[in-house]
């Protein structure tokens, strides 16, 4: 397996350790981590954004059309 500076593979290649000081500002890494988060949240309820904004505006005492 090819080695990459700042990235270490653990025994069964199921886990990867990434040096964030080296790759923390990397857009591809950020996208990859976002995809992991999306996969972890599969099955959770989804809400329309206008519903979320309306609920938050009400909770914060803001006008509805802010």
SEVOVO-90017 format. One record per atom (N, C-alpha, C): residue number from 1; atom name; x, y, z. Coordinates in Angstrom, 2 decimals. Example, Ala and Ser with C-alpha at 12.3 -4.5 7.8 and 13.67 -1.06 7.14 Angstrom:
> k; a; x; y; z
> 1; N; 13.19; -5.69; 7.80;
> 1; CA; 12.30; -4.50; 7.80;
> 1; C; 13.20; -3.30; 7.80;
> 2; N; 12.85; -2.25; 7.08;
> 2; CA; 13.67; -1.06; 7.14;
> 2; C; 12.90; 0.03; 7.87;
This chain:
> k; a; x; y; z
> 1; N; 0.85; -1.18; 0.00;
> 1; CA; 0.00; 0.00; 0.00;
> 1; C; 0.89; 1.24; 0.00;
> 2; N; 0.48; 2.22; -0.77;
> 2; CA; 1.21; 3.47; -0.86;
> 2; C; 1.09; 4.24; 0.46;
> 3; N; 2.19; 4.83; 0.91;
> 3; CA; 2.14; 5.64; 2.13;
> 3; C; 2.07; 7.11; 1.76;
> 4; N; 1.37; 7.85; 2.59;
> 4; CA; 1.22; 9.29; 2.39;
> 4; C; 1.61; 9.96; 3.69;
> 5; N; 2.46; 10.99; 3.60;
> 5; CA; 2.90; 11.71; 4.80;
> 5; C; 1.69; 12.25; 5.54;
> 6; N; 1.65; 12.04; 6.86;
> 6; CA; 0.58; 12.56; 7.70;
> 6; C; -0.64; 11.69; 7.78;
> 7; N; -0.65; 10.54; 7.08;
> 7; CA; -1.78; 9.63; 7.12;
> 7; C; -1.27; 8.24; 7.50;
> 8; N; -1.87; 7.67; 8.54;
> 8; CA; -1.48; 6.34; 9.00;
> 8; C; -2.68; 5.42; 8.96;
> 9; N; -2.47; 4.23; 8.43;
> 9; CA; -3.52; 3.22; 8.38;
> 9; C; -3.31; 2.27; 9.54;
> 10; N; -4.41; 1.89; 10.20;
> 10; CA; -4.30; 0.93; 11.30;
> 10; C; -4.49; -0.47; 10.74;
> 11; N; -4.23; -1.46; 11.54;
> 11; CA; -4.23; -2.86; 11.18;
> 11; C; -5.11; -3.31; 10.04;
> 12; N; -6.41; -3.20; 10.18;
> 12; CA; -7.30; -3.80; 9.19;
> 12; C; -7.77; -2.82; 8.11;
> 13; N; -7.16; -1.68; 8.01;
> 13; CA; -7.47; -0.65; 7.02;
> 13; C; -8.89; -0.11; 7.15;
> 14; N; -9.46; -0.32; 8.29;
> 14; CA; -10.79; 0.21; 8.54;
> 14; C; -10.72; 1.59; 9.17;
> 15; N; -9.62; 1.90; 9.76;
> 15; CA; -9.43; 3.17; 10.44;
> 15; C; -8.24; 3.89; 9.83;
> 16; N; -8.35; 5.21; 9.77;
> 16; CA; -7.28; 6.03; 9.23;
> 16; C; -7.04; 7.17; 10.20;
> 17; N; -5.79; 7.47; 10.46;
> 17; CA; -5.45; 8.61; 11.30;
> 17; C; -4.85; 9.68; 10.38;
> 18; N; -5.44; 10.87; 10.40;
> 18; CA; -5.02; 11.95; 9.52;
> 18; C; -4.45; 13.08; 10.37;
> 19; N; -3.28; 13.55; 10.01;
> 19; CA; -2.64; 14.68; 10.70;
> 19; C; -3.36; 15.96; 10.26;
> 20; N; -4.22; 16.49; 11.12;
> 20; CA; -5.00; 17.67; 10.75;
> 20; C; -4.15; 18.92; 10.65;
> 21; N; -3.01; 18.95; 11.33;
> 21; CA; -2.10; 20.08; 11.15;
> 21; C; -1.60; 20.13; 9.71;
> 22; N; -1.47; 18.96; 9.10;
> 22; CA; -0.97; 18.88; 7.73;
> 22; C; -2.09; 18.99; 6.70;
> 23; N; -3.25; 18.38; 6.99;
> 23; CA; -4.32; 18.31; 6.00;
> 23; C; -5.62; 18.98; 6.44;
> 24; N; -5.63; 19.67; 7.55;
> 24; CA; -6.85; 20.24; 8.10;
> 24; C; -7.57; 21.22; 7.20;
> 25; N; -6.87; 21.92; 6.34;
> 25; CA; -7.49; 22.90; 5.45;
> 25; C; -7.70; 22.35; 4.05;
> 26; N; -7.67; 21.03; 3.89;
> 26; CA; -7.80; 20.39; 2.60;
> 26; C; -9.28; 20.21; 2.27;
> 27; N; -9.74; 20.77; 1.15;
> 27; CA; -11.16; 20.72; 0.78;
> 27; C; -11.63; 19.30; 0.54;
> 28; N; -10.82; 18.47; -0.09;
> 28; CA; -11.24; 17.08; -0.33;
> 28; C; -11.41; 16.32; 0.97;
> 29; N; -10.52; 16.57; 1.95;
> 29; CA; -10.66; 15.92; 3.25;
> 29; C; -11.94; 16.40; 3.94;
> 30; N; -12.21; 17.70; 3.87;
> 30; CA; -13.44; 18.22; 4.47;
> 30; C; -14.67; 17.60; 3.83;
> 31; N; -14.65; 17.45; 2.51;
> 31; CA; -15.78; 16.82; 1.81;
> 31; C; -15.94; 15.37; 2.24;
> 32; N; -14.83; 14.66; 2.36;
> 32; CA; -14.85; 13.26; 2.79;
> 32; C; -15.45; 13.14; 4.19;
> 33; N; -15.02; 14.00; 5.10;
> 33; CA; -15.54; 13.97; 6.47;
> 33; C; -17.03; 14.33; 6.50;
> 34; N; -17.44; 15.26; 5.63;
> 34; CA; -18.86; 15.59; 5.53;
> 34; C; -19.68; 14.38; 5.09;
> 35; N; -19.15; 13.62; 4.12;
> 35; CA; -19.85; 12.43; 3.65;
> 35; C; -19.97; 11.38; 4.75;
> 36; N; -18.94; 11.26; 5.59;
> 36; CA; -19.01; 10.33; 6.72;
> 36; C; -20.12; 10.76; 7.67;
> 37; N; -20.22; 12.06; 7.93;
> 37; CA; -21.26; 12.58; 8.82;
> 37; C; -22.65; 12.34; 8.22;
> 38; N; -22.79; 12.56; 6.92;
> 38; CA; -24.07; 12.33; 6.25;
> 38; C; -24.47; 10.87; 6.38;
> 39; N; -23.53; 9.98; 6.13;
> 39; CA; -23.81; 8.54; 6.23;
> 39; C; -24.23; 8.16; 7.65;
> 40; N; -23.60; 8.76; 8.65;
> 40; CA; -23.92; 8.46; 10.04;
> 40; C; -25.32; 8.94; 10.43;
> 41; N; -25.81; 9.96; 9.73;
> 41; CA; -27.12; 10.52; 10.07;
> 41; C; -28.27; 9.98; 9.21;
> 42; N; -27.98; 8.99; 8.37;
> 42; CA; -29.04; 8.38; 7.57;
> 42; C; -30.14; 7.86; 8.48;
> 43; N; -31.36; 8.06; 8.08;
> 43; CA; -32.47; 7.56; 8.86;
> 43; C; -33.00; 8.57; 9.86;
> 44; N; -32.27; 9.64; 10.13;
> 44; CA; -32.78; 10.68; 11.02;
> 44; C; -33.83; 11.49; 10.28;
> 45; N; -34.79; 12.05; 10.99;
> 45; CA; -35.82; 12.84; 10.30;
> 45; C; -35.23; 14.09; 9.66;
> 46; N; -35.82; 14.47; 8.53;
> 46; CA; -35.40; 15.68; 7.82;
> 46; C; -36.52; 16.71; 7.91;
> 47; N; -36.15; 17.97; 7.96;
> 47; CA; -37.13; 19.05; 8.07;
> 47; C; -36.85; 20.08; 6.99;
> 48; N; -37.92; 20.64; 6.37;
> 48; CA; -37.73; 21.72; 5.39;
> 48; C; -37.06; 22.93; 6.05;
> 49; N; -36.17; 23.58; 5.32;
> 49; CA; -35.43; 24.71; 5.88;
> 49; C; -36.35; 25.84; 6.35;
> 50; N; -37.42; 26.12; 5.60;
> 50; CA; -38.31; 27.20; 6.03;
> 50; C; -38.96; 26.88; 7.37;
> 51; N; -39.23; 25.60; 7.61;
> 51; CA; -39.78; 25.17; 8.90;
> 51; C; -38.76; 25.37; 10.02;
> 52; N; -37.52; 25.02; 9.74;
> 52; CA; -36.44; 25.18; 10.73;
> 52; C; -36.25; 26.67; 11.05;
> 53; N; -36.19; 27.51; 10.00;
> 53; CA; -36.01; 28.94; 10.22;
> 53; C; -37.17; 29.53; 11.00;
> 54; N; -38.39; 29.14; 10.65;
> 54; CA; -39.56; 29.67; 11.36;
> 54; C; -39.52; 29.28; 12.84;
> 55; N; -39.17; 28.03; 13.12;
> 55; CA; -39.10; 27.56; 14.52;
> 55; C; -38.00; 28.31; 15.28;
> 56; N; -36.85; 28.48; 14.66;
> 56; CA; -35.74; 29.19; 15.33;
> 56; C; -36.06; 30.67; 15.52;
> 57; N; -36.66; 31.29; 14.52;
> 57; CA; -37.03; 32.69; 14.66;
> 57; C; -38.03; 32.88; 15.80;
> 58; N; -39.00; 31.97; 15.89;
> 58; CA; -39.98; 32.05; 16.97;
> 58; C; -39.29; 31.86; 18.32;
> 59; N; -38.40; 30.87; 18.39;
> 59; CA; -37.69; 30.59; 19.64;
> 59; C; -36.85; 31.78; 20.09;
> 60; N; -36.27; 32.48; 19.14;
> 60; CA; -35.40; 33.62; 19.45;
> 60; C; -36.16; 34.94; 19.52;
> 61; N; -37.46; 34.91; 19.25;
> 61; CA; -38.24; 36.14; 19.32;
> 61; C; -37.97; 37.09; 18.17;
> 62; N; -37.60; 36.55; 17.01;
> 62; CA; -37.31; 37.38; 15.84;
> 62; C; -38.52; 37.45; 14.94;
> 63; N; -38.53; 38.46; 14.05;
> 63; CA; -39.62; 38.57; 13.10;
> 63; C; -39.59; 37.40; 12.14;
> 64; N; -40.77; 37.03; 11.64;
> 64; CA; -40.88; 35.85; 10.78;
> 64; C; -40.14; 35.99; 9.46;
> 65; N; -40.07; 37.18; 8.87;
> 65; CA; -39.44; 37.36; 7.56;
> 65; C; -38.07; 38.01; 7.66;
> 66; N; -37.26; 37.59; 8.60;
> 66; CA; -35.93; 38.16; 8.75;
> 66; C; -34.97; 37.48; 7.82;
